[in-house]
Amino acid sequence: MKPSFFLIFAFAGVAACGGPKEQAGQKQDEAAATAAGVEYTGSGPAERAGKVQDEADAAARKAKDASADALEAQAGSVKKQADVAAEKLEEEADRVRTEAKKRADDLKKKADAVKQSAI
């Protein structure tokens, strides 16, 4: 059997179960039908309202997850920007060190020349 065949049954099973608020609504509708002396046929008003609330909760969770993902992406971007800035600073530091070494070497040569001319 193909794995997709099993996925179809898994999704069907999840869809049939309903969310917790839908299930609670179904129990309320069943109790109301029993109290009224009628047979519960399914999909009563409390069950439908529970299903809508479950869907709203799921949408809210998805929105929060999307917001968290966006914040994580922003954090990654800030880190990359910091890495680029740090790399530029390191390159600038290397350039300053190289220039300072060259200037120091030039000054040492001048000092040696002054010492040699004084002799």
N, C-alpha and C positions, 0 to 999 in steps of 0.2 A: 504494500500500500504506500501511496505517496504521502509525504509529510503534510501536504496541503489538505488532504482529506481529513486528517486529524484536526488540523486547525479550524476547519469549517465546523466540526462538532464542538470544539472548544469554544469558539465564538458564539455558536448557537446556545450552548449551555450557559454562558455568561449572560447573553441577552435574555434568556428565559428567566433567569434568577431575579433580575431587577436589583436595584440598589436598596439600601437599608430603609430609606424613607418610603420607597414604593412598596416594599414588603410590609412595612408597618401600616401603610394605607390599605393594603389588601386585607390585612387582619381586621382593621377597623370596619372596612366595607363588609367583610364576612360576618362580623359580629352584629353589625346593623341589620344585615339581611336576615340573620338568624332571629334577631329580636323582633323583626317585622313579620317573621313567619314565611319568608320567601326564600327561594333558592338563589344562592349567589352565583351569578353567571360570569363573573370576572370583570375586571376593568371598571371598578366603581369610581366615584368622584374622589375619594380619599386616595385611592391607589394612583389615579391619574395625577393628582396634585403631588403626591410623593415622587412620582416618576419625574415630573417637571423639576421638583426641588433637587432630586439626585442629578439631573442633567445640569442644572444651574451650579450645583456644587462641583461637578466635574469640570465645567467651563471655568469656574473660579480657580480650581487647582491648576488647570492648563495655563491660565493667565499668570498665576504666581510662578509656575515653572518657567514660562517664557520670560517673565521679568527677571527671575534668578539667572537664567541663561544669558540674558542681555547684560546683566551686571557682571557675570563671569567674563563675558567677552570684553566688556569695558575694562575690567581689571587686567586682562591679558594685553590689551592695547596700551594701557598705562605702563605696564611692565616693559613692553617692547620699546615704547618711547623713552623710558628711563635708560634702557640698555643702549639705545642709539645715542642719547645725550652723554652717557658715561663713556662710550667709545670715543665720541668727539673730544671730550675732556681729556681722556688718556692720550689721544693723538696730539692735542694741544700741549699737554704736559711734556710729552716726548720732544716736541718741537722746541719748547722753552728750554728743556735740559740740553738739547743739542746746541742751541744758540749760546747758552750760558757756558758750556764747555768750550766752544770755539772762542768766545770772548775771553775766557780765562786763559786759554792757551796763548792767544794773541798778547794778553797782558804779561804772561810769563816770559814770552819771547822778548817783549820790550824791556822787561826788568833785566833779563840776561844781557841784552844789548847795552843797557845803561851800565851794568856791572862791568862788562868787557871794555867799554869806552873809558871807564874810570881808572882802569889799571894802567 
